[in-house]
């Protein structure tokens, strides 16, 4: 597989967030993505609440929540190549339109649970194609440290938008009901679609290699996924980004049960659950803003250790204040991914970057969905604290594995 060369920039140069946001095309994608993530969070949680209100089933409500994430891996496998085959502006705008239409349909039409689940699953199947296209454009327009800080901004905005979407959804459901909340989410998505359609430059799609004999997008997607996962560096770097967050998500999924089993005051679980995303915001801000690129890349393994060690502390069944502090520290460790971005981009094939980014995102979502299931199964034997500690040990083992093969090269100034 032929890989793209890294951008010809001085890798030791440090960029600022202000400089990254000065790029108008990135700023448009950043703002619409932030609004879109808010709307996604609102739609997914509100649909789950709507299902629970209609059926009274916790299992069906959980299934409704997971339907927004788990099908993304299948979408990446079957349709991921569209991220490189179709015109970016049309594909991204169509993605927001599809999400808006799905939210509007759920808001306006009273349908059986299975039908609503199918609507949400269709959106999840399409997500990797247009999210991969957006990530490919960011890599095209931002170079060197600016690209890494662009990813950092997106991470921080996603964490904040998810928290805001949850809060907004709860307030709207309480004030006007779930269907009105879904309608607000639909309007947000339609606004994103209009902004992309009117303000994003029109770019031609790149013809896929061997497109004439490819046999269609589905076959190209399967072929492209296989080629990516057979490439040793790409495969390693994907799992290096997937596994730590999957273990952390496994521990996160037990926070409610942990608070309940330790008889914390009512509502404590919400405060504890907020600690991880707050830690993610702080970690991305510190690592992205104040560390030099070379230091950031050397900090990958230590930051994964920072994610895992606090979770091991739950083996001692800490009280509420200490639990909050441990989760806050673990959240800061999520910034480890920033140190892998330049290396991952350099390892990708130039032609299939959109599909690669789509696979990275969908694999991350899928493993974060499976993490709580696997760790939760262990909790039936060891208790919630022991299972959360096991998740922390998994993160530490991942750090040790990365240490065996990753040796970041010292940065050198390249002349274009």
C-alpha positions as a Markdown table, in Angstrom:
| # | Residue | x | y | z |
|---|---|---|---|---|
| 1 | Unk | 0.0 | 0.0 | 0.0 |
| 2 | Unk | 1.4 | 3.4 | -1.0 |
| 3 | Unk | 1.3 | 5.9 | 1.8 |
| 4 | Unk | 1.1 | 9.6 | 1.7 |
| 5 | Unk | 4.1 | 11.5 | 2.8 |
| 6 | Unk | 3.7 | 13.8 | 5.9 |
| 7 | Unk | 3.1 | 17.5 | 5.1 |
| 8 | Unk | 6.4 | 19.4 | 4.5 |
| 9 | Unk | 6.4 | 21.4 | 7.6 |
| 10 | Unk | 8.6 | 22.0 | 10.6 |
| 11 | Unk | 7.2 | 19.4 | 13.0 |
| 12 | Unk | 8.7 | 21.3 | 16.0 |
| 13 | Unk | 6.7 | 24.4 | 15.2 |
| 14 | Unk | 3.8 | 25.0 | 17.6 |
| 15 | Unk | 0.5 | 26.3 | 16.3 |
| 16 | Unk | -2.3 | 28.0 | 18.3 |
| 17 | Unk | -6.0 | 27.4 | 18.3 |
| 18 | Unk | -6.6 | 30.9 | 17.0 |
| 19 | Unk | -4.5 | 30.1 | 13.9 |
| 20 | Unk | -6.4 | 26.9 | 13.3 |
| 21 | Unk | -9.8 | 28.6 | 13.5 |
| 22 | Unk | -8.6 | 31.3 | 11.1 |
| 23 | Unk | -9.0 | 28.8 | 8.3 |
| 24 | Unk | -12.6 | 29.5 | 7.2 |
| 25 | Unk | -13.2 | 26.1 | 5.6 |
| 26 | Unk | -12.2 | 24.3 | 8.8 |
| 27 | Unk | -14.1 | 26.8 | 10.9 |
| 28 | Unk | -17.3 | 26.0 | 9.0 |
| 29 | Unk | -16.8 | 22.2 | 9.4 |
| 30 | Unk | -16.0 | 22.7 | 13.1 |
| 31 | Unk | -19.1 | 24.8 | 13.9 |
| 32 | Unk | -21.5 | 22.6 | 11.9 |
| 33 | Unk | -20.0 | 19.5 | 13.5 |
| 34 | Unk | -20.4 | 20.9 | 17.0 |
| 35 | Unk | -24.0 | 21.8 | 16.3 |
| 36 | Unk | -24.5 | 18.4 | 14.7 |
| 37 | Unk | -23.1 | 16.5 | 17.7 |
| 38 | Unk | -25.4 | 18.4 | 20.0 |
| 39 | Unk | -28.3 | 17.4 | 17.8 |
| 40 | Unk | -27.1 | 13.8 | 17.7 |
| 41 | Unk | -26.9 | 13.6 | 21.5 |
| 42 | Unk | -30.3 | 15.2 | 21.8 |
| 43 | Unk | -31.9 | 12.8 | 19.3 |
| 44 | Unk | -30.3 | 9.6 | 20.6 |
| 45 | Unk | -31.1 | 10.2 | 24.2 |
| 46 | Unk | -34.6 | 11.6 | 23.5 |
| 47 | Unk | -35.5 | 8.6 | 21.3 |
| 48 | Unk | -34.3 | 6.3 | 24.1 |
| 49 | Unk | -36.6 | 8.2 | 26.6 |
| 50 | Unk | -39.5 | 8.0 | 24.1 |
| 51 | Unk | -39.1 | 4.3 | 23.8 |
| 52 | Unk | -39.0 | 3.8 | 27.5 |
| 53 | Unk | -42.1 | 6.0 | 28.0 |
| 54 | Unk | -43.9 | 4.0 | 25.4 |
| 55 | Unk | -42.8 | 0.5 | 26.4 |
| 56 | Unk | -41.7 | 0.7 | 30.0 |
| 57 | Unk | -38.8 | -1.6 | 29.0 |
| 58 | Unk | -35.2 | -0.8 | 30.1 |
| 59 | Unk | -33.8 | -3.3 | 27.7 |
| 60 | Unk | -35.6 | -1.7 | 24.7 |
| 61 | Unk | -34.6 | 1.7 | 25.8 |
| 62 | Unk | -31.0 | 0.6 | 26.0 |
| 63 | Unk | -31.3 | -1.0 | 22.5 |
| 64 | Unk | -32.7 | 2.3 | 21.2 |
| 65 | Unk | -29.7 | 4.2 | 22.6 |
| 66 | Unk | -27.2 | 1.7 | 21.1 |
| 67 | Unk | -28.8 | 1.8 | 17.7 |
| 68 | Unk | -27.2 | 5.2 | 17.1 |
| 69 | Unk | -23.7 | 3.7 | 17.5 |
| 70 | Unk | -23.3 | 0.0 | 16.8 |
| 71 | Unk | -24.4 | -0.1 | 13.2 |
| 72 | Unk | -21.7 | 2.4 | 12.2 |
| 73 | Unk | -19.1 | -0.4 | 11.9 |
| 74 | Unk | -21.2 | -2.2 | 9.3 |
| 75 | Unk | -21.7 | 1.2 | 7.5 |
| 76 | Unk | -18.0 | 1.7 | 7.3 |
| 77 | Unk | -17.4 | -1.8 | 6.0 |
| 78 | Unk | -20.2 | -1.6 | 3.3 |
| 79 | Unk | -20.2 | 2.1 | 2.3 |
| 80 | Unk | -17.0 | 3.6 | 3.6 |
| 81 | Unk | -15.5 | 4.1 | 0.2 |
| 82 | Unk | -18.2 | 6.7 | -0.6 |
| 83 | Unk | -16.1 | 9.1 | 1.5 |
| 84 | Unk | -13.6 | 9.2 | -1.3 |
| 85 | Unk | -15.8 | 8.6 | -4.3 |
| 86 | Unk | -18.5 | 11.3 | -3.9 |
| 87 | Unk | -18.2 | 15.1 | -4.0 |
| 88 | Unk | -17.6 | 16.2 | -0.4 |
| 89 | Unk | -20.0 | 19.1 | -0.2 |
| 90 | Unk | -22.9 | 17.1 | -1.4 |
| 91 | Unk | -22.1 | 14.1 | 0.8 |
| 92 | Unk | -21.7 | 16.1 | 4.0 |
| 93 | Unk | -24.9 | 18.2 | 3.4 |
| 94 | Unk | -26.8 | 15.0 | 2.5 |
| 95 | Unk | -25.6 | 13.4 | 5.8 |
| 96 | Unk | -27.0 | 16.3 | 7.8 |
| 97 | Unk | -30.2 | 16.2 | 5.8 |
| 98 | Unk | -30.6 | 12.5 | 6.5 |
| 99 | Unk | -30.1 | 13.0 | 10.2 |
| 100 | Unk | -32.6 | 15.9 | 10.2 |
| 101 | Unk | -35.2 | 13.9 | 8.3 |
| 102 | Unk | -34.8 | 10.9 | 10.7 |
| 103 | Unk | -35.3 | 13.2 | 13.7 |
| 104 | Unk | -38.3 | 14.8 | 12.1 |
| 105 | Unk | -39.8 | 11.5 | 11.2 |
| 106 | Unk | -39.4 | 10.3 | 14.8 |
| 107 | Unk | -41.0 | 13.5 | 16.1 |
| 108 | Unk | -44.0 | 13.7 | 13.7 |
| 109 | Unk | -44.9 | 10.0 | 13.1 |
| 110 | Unk | -46.0 | 7.6 | 15.8 |
| 111 | Unk | -44.5 | 4.4 | 14.7 |
| 112 | Unk | -43.8 | 0.9 | 16.2 |
| 113 | Unk | -40.5 | 0.5 | 18.1 |
| 114 | Unk | -39.0 | -1.7 | 15.4 |
| 115 | Unk | -39.7 | 1.0 | 12.7 |
| 116 | Unk | -38.1 | 3.7 | 14.9 |
| 117 | Unk | -35.1 | 1.5 | 15.5 |
| 118 | Unk | -34.7 | 1.0 | 11.7 |
| 119 | Unk | -34.8 | 4.7 | 11.1 |
| 120 | Unk | -32.0 | 5.4 | 13.7 |
| 121 | Unk | -30.0 | 2.4 | 12.4 |
| 122 | Unk | -30.1 | 3.7 | 8.8 |
| 123 | Unk | -28.6 | 7.0 | 9.9 |
| 124 | Unk | -25.9 | 5.1 | 11.8 |
| 125 | Unk | -25.1 | 3.1 | 8.7 |
| 126 | Unk | -24.5 | 6.3 | 6.7 |
| 127 | Unk | -22.6 | 8.1 | 9.3 |
| 128 | Unk | -19.0 | 6.8 | 8.5 |
| 129 | Unk | -19.3 | 8.0 | 4.9 |
| 130 | Unk | -20.0 | 11.7 | 5.6 |
| 131 | Unk | -17.9 | 11.8 | 8.8 |
| 132 | Unk | -15.0 | 10.3 | 6.9 |
| 133 | Unk | -15.3 | 12.9 | 4.2 |
| 134 | Unk | -15.3 | 15.7 | 6.7 |
| 135 | Unk | -12.2 | 14.3 | 8.4 |
| 136 | Unk | -10.5 | 14.0 | 5.0 |
| 137 | Unk | -11.1 | 17.6 | 4.3 |
| 138 | Unk | -9.6 | 18.7 | 7.6 |
| 139 | Unk | -6.5 | 16.7 | 6.8 |
| 140 | Unk | -6.4 | 18.4 | 3.4 |
| 141 | Unk | -6.7 | 21.9 | 4.7 |
| 142 | Unk | -4.7 | 21.8 | 7.9 |
| 143 | Unk | -1.1 | 20.7 | 8.0 |
| 144 | Unk | 1.5 | 19.7 | 10.6 |
| 145 | Unk | 0.7 | 20.8 | 14.1 |
| 146 | Unk | -2.4 | 22.7 | 12.8 |
| 147 | Unk | -3.9 | 19.4 | 11.8 |
| 148 | Unk | -3.4 | 17.9 | 15.3 |
| 149 | Unk | -4.9 | 21.0 | 17.0 |
| 150 | Unk | -7.8 | 20.8 | 14.6 |
| 151 | Unk | -8.4 | 17.3 | 15.9 |
| 152 | Unk | -8.0 | 18.6 | 19.4 |
| 153 | Unk | -10.6 | 21.3 | 18.9 |
| 154 | Unk | -13.0 | 18.7 | 17.4 |
| 155 | Unk | -12.5 | 16.4 | 20.4 |
| 156 | Unk | -13.2 | 19.2 | 22.9 |
| 157 | Unk | -16.2 | 20.5 | 21.0 |
| 158 | Unk | -17.6 | 16.9 | 20.8 |
| 159 | Unk | -17.3 | 16.4 | 24.6 |
| 160 | Unk | -18.9 | 19.8 | 25.3 |
| 161 | Unk | -21.6 | 19.3 | 22.7 |
| 162 | Unk | -22.5 | 15.9 | 24.1 |
| 163 | Unk | -22.9 | 17.3 | 27.6 |
| 164 | Unk | -24.9 | 20.2 | 26.3 |
| 165 | Unk | -27.1 | 17.9 | 24.1 |
| 166 | Unk | -27.9 | 15.8 | 27.2 |
| 167 | Unk | -28.7 | 18.8 | 29.2 |
| 168 | Unk | -30.8 | 20.4 | 26.5 |
| 169 | Unk | -32.6 | 17.2 | 25.8 |
| 170 | Unk | -33.5 | 16.7 | 29.4 |
| 171 | Unk | -34.8 | 20.3 | 29.7 |
| 172 | Unk | -36.8 | 20.1 | 26.5 |
| 173 | Unk | -38.4 | 16.7 | 27.4 |
| 174 | Unk | -39.4 | 18.1 | 30.8 |
| 175 | Unk | -40.8 | 21.3 | 29.3 |
| 176 | Unk | -42.4 | 20.2 | 26.0 |
| 177 | Unk | -42.1 | 16.4 | 25.7 |
| 178 | Unk | -39.8 | 14.1 | 23.7 |
| 179 | Unk | -41.4 | 14.8 | 20.3 |
| 180 | Unk | -40.8 | 18.5 | 20.6 |
| 181 | Unk | -37.2 | 17.8 | 21.6 |
| 182 | Unk | -36.7 | 15.6 | 18.5 |
| 183 | Unk | -38.1 | 18.4 | 16.4 |
| 184 | Unk | -35.5 | 20.8 | 17.8 |
| 185 | Unk | -32.8 | 18.3 | 16.9 |
| 186 | Unk | -34.2 | 18.0 | 13.4 |
| 187 | Unk | -34.0 | 21.8 | 13.0 |
| 188 | Unk | -30.4 | 21.8 | 14.1 |
| 189 | Unk | -29.4 | 19.2 | 11.6 |
| 190 | Unk | -31.2 | 21.0 | 8.8 |
| 191 | Unk | -29.4 | 24.2 | 9.7 |
| 192 | Unk | -26.1 | 22.4 | 9.4 |
| 193 | Unk | -27.0 | 21.0 | 6.0 |
| 194 | Unk | -27.9 | 24.5 | 4.8 |
| 195 | Unk | -24.7 | 26.0 | 6.1 |
| 196 | Unk | -22.5 | 23.3 | 4.4 |
| 197 | Unk | -24.5 | 23.6 | 1.1 |
| 198 | Unk | -24.2 | 27.4 | 1.0 |
| 199 | Unk | -20.7 | 28.0 | 2.4 |
| 200 | Unk | -18.5 | 25.0 | 1.8 |
| 201 | Unk | -16.6 | 25.3 | -1.5 |
| 202 | Unk | -17.6 | 22.8 | -4.2 |
| 203 | Unk | -14.9 | 20.2 | -4.7 |
| 204 | Unk | -14.8 | 17.4 | -7.2 |
| 205 | Unk | -14.7 | 13.8 | -6.1 |
| 206 | Unk | -11.4 | 11.9 | -6.6 |
| 207 | Unk | -11.9 | 8.9 | -8.9 |
| 208 | Unk | -11.1 | 5.7 | -7.0 |
| 209 | Unk | -8.1 | 3.7 | -8.2 |
| 210 | Unk | -9.3 | 0.9 | -10.5 |
| 211 | Unk | -12.9 | 2.3 | -10.3 |
| 212 | Unk | -13.9 | 1.0 | -13.7 |
| 213 | Unk | -13.4 | -2.5 | -12.6 |
| 214 | Unk | -14.4 | -2.1 | -9.0 |
| 215 | Unk | -17.9 | -3.5 | -9.2 |
| 216 | Unk | -19.4 | -0.8 | -7.0 |
| 217 | Unk | -19.1 | 1.1 | -3.8 |
| 218 | Unk | -19.8 | -1.9 | -1.5 |
| 219 | Unk | -17.1 | -4.1 | -3.1 |
| 220 | Unk | -14.7 | -1.1 | -3.0 |
| 221 | Unk | -15.5 | -0.6 | 0.7 |
| 222 | Unk | -14.8 | -4.2 | 1.6 |
| 223 | Unk | -11.7 | -4.2 | -0.4 |
| 224 | Unk | -10.5 | -0.9 | 1.0 |
| 225 | Unk | -11.2 | -2.0 | 4.6 |
| 226 | Unk | -9.2 | -5.2 | 4.1 |
| 227 | Unk | -6.3 | -3.3 | 2.6 |
| 228 | Unk | -6.3 | -0.8 | 5.6 |
| 229 | Unk | -6.3 | -3.6 | 8.2 |
| 230 | Unk | -3.7 | -5.6 | 6.4 |
| 231 | Unk | -1.3 | -2.6 | 6.5 |
| 232 | Unk | 0.6 | -3.2 | 9.7 |
| 233 | Unk | 1.2 | 0.4 | 10.7 |
| 234 | Unk | -2.4 | 1.5 | 10.0 |
| 235 | Unk | -3.8 | -1.5 | 11.9 |
| 236 | Unk | -1.6 | -0.9 | 14.9 |
| 237 | Unk | -2.4 | 2.8 | 15.1 |
| 238 | Unk | -6.1 | 2.1 | 14.8 |
| 239 | Unk | -6.1 | -0.3 | 17.7 |
| 240 | Unk | -3.9 | 2.1 | 19.7 |
| 241 | Unk | -6.7 | 4.6 | 19.4 |
| 242 | Unk | -9.6 | 2.2 | 19.8 |
| 243 | Unk | -8.6 | 0.1 | 22.8 |
| 244 | Unk | -7.9 | 2.7 | 25.6 |
| 245 | Unk | -11.2 | 4.5 | 25.0 |
| 246 | Unk | -13.0 | 1.1 | 24.9 |
| 247 | Unk | -11.7 | 0.2 | 28.3 |
| 248 | Unk | -12.6 | 3.6 | 29.7 |
| 249 | Unk | -16.1 | 3.3 | 28.2 |
| 250 | Unk | -16.4 | -0.1 | 29.9 |
| 251 | Unk | -15.7 | 1.6 | 33.3 |
| 252 | Unk | -17.9 | 4.5 | 32.5 |
| 253 | Unk | -20.8 | 2.1 | 31.8 |
| 254 | Unk | -20.6 | 0.9 | 35.5 |
| 255 | Unk | -20.7 | 4.4 | 37.1 |
| 256 | Unk | -24.5 | 4.3 | 37.8 |
| 257 | Unk | -24.3 | 0.8 | 39.2 |
| 258 | Unk | -21.2 | 1.7 | 41.3 |
| 259 | Unk | -23.0 | 4.8 | 42.8 |
| 260 | Unk | -26.1 | 2.7 | 43.5 |
| 261 | Unk | -24.2 | -0.2 | 45.1 |
| 262 | Unk | -22.3 | 2.1 | 47.4 |
| 263 | Unk | -25.4 | 4.0 | 48.3 |
| 264 | Unk | -24.2 | 7.4 | 47.2 |
| 265 | Unk | -26.8 | 10.2 | 47.5 |
| 266 | Unk | -29.4 | 10.4 | 44.9 |
| 267 | Unk | -28.2 | 12.0 | 41.7 |
| 268 | Unk | -24.5 | 11.4 | 42.5 |
| 269 | Unk | -24.1 | 9.2 | 39.4 |
| 270 | Unk | -24.8 | 12.2 | 37.2 |
| 271 | Unk | -21.9 | 14.2 | 38.8 |
| 272 | Unk | -19.6 | 11.2 | 38.5 |
| 273 | Unk | -20.5 | 10.6 | 34.9 |
| 274 | Unk | -19.7 | 14.2 | 34.1 |
| 275 | Unk | -16.2 | 13.9 | 35.5 |
| 276 | Unk | -14.9 | 11.9 | 32.5 |
| 277 | Unk | -15.9 | 14.3 | 29.7 |
| 278 | Unk | -14.7 | 17.3 | 31.9 |
| 279 | Unk | -11.3 | 15.5 | 32.2 |
| 280 | Unk | -11.3 | 15.0 | 28.5 |
| 281 | Unk | -11.8 | 18.7 | 27.9 |
| 282 | Unk | -9.0 | 19.6 | 30.3 |
| 283 | Unk | -6.6 | 17.0 | 28.9 |
| 284 | Unk | -7.1 | 18.1 | 25.3 |
| 285 | Unk | -6.7 | 21.7 | 26.3 |
| 286 | Unk | -3.4 | 21.2 | 28.2 |
| 287 | Unk | -1.9 | 18.7 | 25.8 |
| 288 | Unk | -3.0 | 20.4 | 22.6 |
| 289 | Unk | -2.3 | 24.0 | 23.7 |
| 290 | Unk | 0.8 | 23.9 | 25.9 |
| 291 | Unk | 2.8 | 20.9 | 24.8 |
| 292 | Unk | 5.1 | 21.0 | 21.8 |
| 293 | Unk | 4.4 | 18.5 | 19.0 |
| 294 | Unk | 7.4 | 16.3 | 19.8 |
| 295 | Unk | 6.5 | 16.2 | 23.5 |
| 296 | Unk | 2.9 | 15.4 | 22.7 |
| 297 | Unk | 4.0 | 12.4 | 20.7 |
| 298 | Unk | 6.2 | 11.2 | 23.4 |
| 299 | Unk | 3.4 | 11.4 | 25.9 |
| 300 | Unk | 1.1 | 8.9 | 24.2 |
| 301 | Unk | 2.0 | 6.0 | 26.5 |
| 302 | Unk | 2.2 | 8.0 | 29.8 |
| 303 | Unk | -1.3 | 9.5 | 29.0 |
| 304 | Unk | -2.8 | 6.0 | 28.5 |
| 305 | Unk | -1.2 | 5.0 | 31.8 |
| 306 | Unk | -2.9 | 8.1 | 33.3 |
| 307 | Unk | -6.2 | 6.8 | 32.0 |
| 308 | Unk | -5.7 | 3.3 | 33.4 |
| 309 | Unk | -4.2 | 3.9 | 36.9 |
| 310 | Unk | -7.0 | 5.9 | 38.4 |
| 311 | Unk | -9.5 | 3.2 | 37.3 |
| 312 | Unk | -7.5 | 0.6 | 39.2 |
| 313 | Unk | -8.1 | 2.7 | 42.3 |
| 314 | Unk | -11.7 | 1.6 | 42.2 |
| 315 | Unk | -10.6 | -1.9 | 43.4 |
| 316 | Unk | -10.4 | -0.3 | 46.8 |
| 317 | Unk | -14.1 | 1.0 | 46.6 |
| 318 | Unk | -13.4 | 4.7 | 47.0 |
| 319 | Unk | -16.0 | 7.1 | 48.3 |
| 320 | Unk | -17.8 | 9.7 | 46.3 |
| 321 | Unk | -15.2 | 12.6 | 46.4 |
| 322 | Unk | -12.2 | 10.3 | 45.6 |
| 323 | Unk | -14.2 | 8.5 | 42.9 |
| 324 | Unk | -14.9 | 11.9 | 41.2 |
| 325 | Unk | -11.2 | 12.8 | 41.3 |
| 326 | Unk | -10.1 | 9.4 | 39.9 |
| 327 | Unk | -12.6 | 9.7 | 37.0 |
| 328 | Unk | -11.4 | 13.3 | 36.3 |
| 329 | Unk | -7.8 | 12.1 | 36.0 |
| 330 | Unk | -8.8 | 9.1 | 33.8 |
| 331 | Unk | -10.6 | 11.5 | 31.5 |
| 332 | Unk | -7.4 | 13.6 | 31.1 |
| 333 | Unk | -5.7 | 10.5 | 29.7 |
| 334 | Unk | -8.0 | 10.6 | 26.6 |
| 335 | Unk | -5.6 | 13.2 | 25.2 |
| 336 | Unk | -3.2 | 10.4 | 24.3 |
| 337 | Unk | -4.8 | 10.3 | 20.9 |
| 338 | Unk | -3.4 | 13.7 | 19.9 |
| 339 | Unk | 0.1 | 12.3 | 19.9 |
| 340 | Unk | -0.9 | 9.6 | 17.3 |
| 341 | Unk | -2.6 | 11.9 | 14.8 |
| 342 | Unk | 0.4 | 12.9 | 12.7 |
| 343 | Unk | 1.7 | 9.4 | 12.6 |
| 344 | Unk | -1.7 | 8.0 | 11.7 |
| 345 | Unk | -2.2 | 10.5 | 8.9 |
| 346 | Unk | 1.3 | 9.8 | 7.5 |
| 347 | Unk | 0.6 | 6.0 | 7.4 |
| 348 | Unk | -2.6 | 6.3 | 5.4 |
| 349 | Unk | -2.9 | 5.8 | 1.6 |
| 350 | Unk | -3.5 | 9.1 | -0.1 |
| 351 | Unk | -6.5 | 7.8 | -2.1 |
| 352 | Unk | -8.4 | 6.1 | 0.7 |
| 353 | Unk | -8.1 | 8.7 | 3.6 |
| 354 | Unk | -11.9 | 9.3 | 3.8 |
| 355 | Unk | -12.6 | 5.6 | 4.2 |
| 356 | Unk | -9.8 | 5.3 | 6.8 |
| 357 | Unk | -11.1 | 8.1 | 8.9 |
| 358 | Unk | -14.6 | 6.6 | 8.7 |
| 359 | Unk | -13.3 | 3.2 | 9.8 |
| 360 | Unk | -11.4 | 4.8 | 12.7 |
| 361 | Unk | -14.5 | 6.6 | 13.9 |
| 362 | Unk | -16.9 | 3.7 | 13.5 |
| 363 | Unk | -14.5 | 1.2 | 15.1 |
| 364 | Unk | -14.1 | 3.5 | 18.0 |
| 365 | Unk | -17.9 | 3.8 | 18.4 |
| 366 | Unk | -18.4 | 0.1 | 18.2 |
| 367 | Unk | -15.7 | -0.9 | 20.7 |
| 368 | Unk | -17.0 | 1.8 | 23.1 |
| 369 | Unk | -20.4 | 0.2 | 22.8 |
| 370 | Unk | -19.0 | -3.3 | 23.4 |
| 371 | Unk | -16.8 | -2.2 | 26.3 |
| 372 | Unk | -19.6 | -1.7 | 28.9 |
| 373 | Unk | -21.1 | -5.1 | 27.9 |
| 374 | Unk | -17.8 | -7.0 | 28.4 |
| 375 | Unk | -16.8 | -5.2 | 31.6 |
| 376 | Unk | -20.3 | -5.3 | 32.9 |
| 377 | Unk | -20.3 | -9.1 | 32.5 |
| 378 | Unk | -17.2 | -9.3 | 34.7 |
| 379 | Unk | -18.9 | -7.1 | 37.3 |
| 380 | Unk | -21.4 | -9.9 | 38.1 |
| 381 | Unk | -18.5 | -11.9 | 39.5 |
| 382 | Unk | -16.1 | -9.2 | 40.9 |
| 383 | Unk | -18.5 | -6.4 | 41.8 |
| 384 | Unk | -18.5 | -3.0 | 40.1 |
| 385 | Unk | -15.3 | -1.7 | 41.7 |
| 386 | Unk | -13.3 | -4.8 | 40.7 |
| 387 | Unk | -14.7 | -4.6 | 37.1 |
| 388 | Unk | -13.7 | -0.9 | 36.8 |
| 389 | Unk | -10.2 | -1.8 | 38.0 |
| 390 | Unk | -10.0 | -4.6 | 35.4 |
| 391 | Unk | -10.8 | -1.9 | 32.7 |
| 392 | Unk | -8.0 | 0.2 | 34.0 |
| 393 | Unk | -5.6 | -2.8 | 33.8 |
| 394 | Unk | -6.7 | -3.3 | 30.2 |
| 395 | Unk | -5.6 | 0.3 | 29.5 |
| 396 | Unk | -2.3 | -0.3 | 31.1 |
| 397 | Unk | -1.7 | -3.5 | 29.1 |
| 398 | Unk | -2.5 | -1.5 | 26.0 |
| 399 | Unk | 0.1 | 1.1 | 27.0 |
| 400 | Unk | 2.6 | -1.7 | 27.4 |
| 401 | Unk | 1.8 | -3.2 | 24.0 |
| 402 | Unk | 2.2 | 0.2 | 22.3 |
| 403 | Unk | 5.5 | 0.6 | 24.0 |
| 404 | Unk | 6.8 | -2.6 | 22.4 |
| 405 | Unk | 6.4 | -1.3 | 18.8 |
| 406 | Unk | 6.2 | 2.5 | 18.9 |
| 407 | Unk | 9.4 | 4.5 | 18.9 |
| 408 | Unk | 8.5 | 8.1 | 17.9 |
| 409 | Unk | 11.3 | 9.5 | 15.7 |
| 410 | Unk | 12.8 | 12.8 | 16.7 |
| 411 | Unk | 11.2 | 15.6 | 14.8 |
| 412 | Unk | 13.3 | 17.2 | 12.1 |
| 413 | Unk | 12.6 | 20.3 | 10.0 |
| 414 | Unk | 11.7 | 19.4 | 6.5 |
| 415 | Unk | 12.1 | 21.8 | 3.6 |
| 416 | Unk | 9.4 | 21.8 | 0.9 |
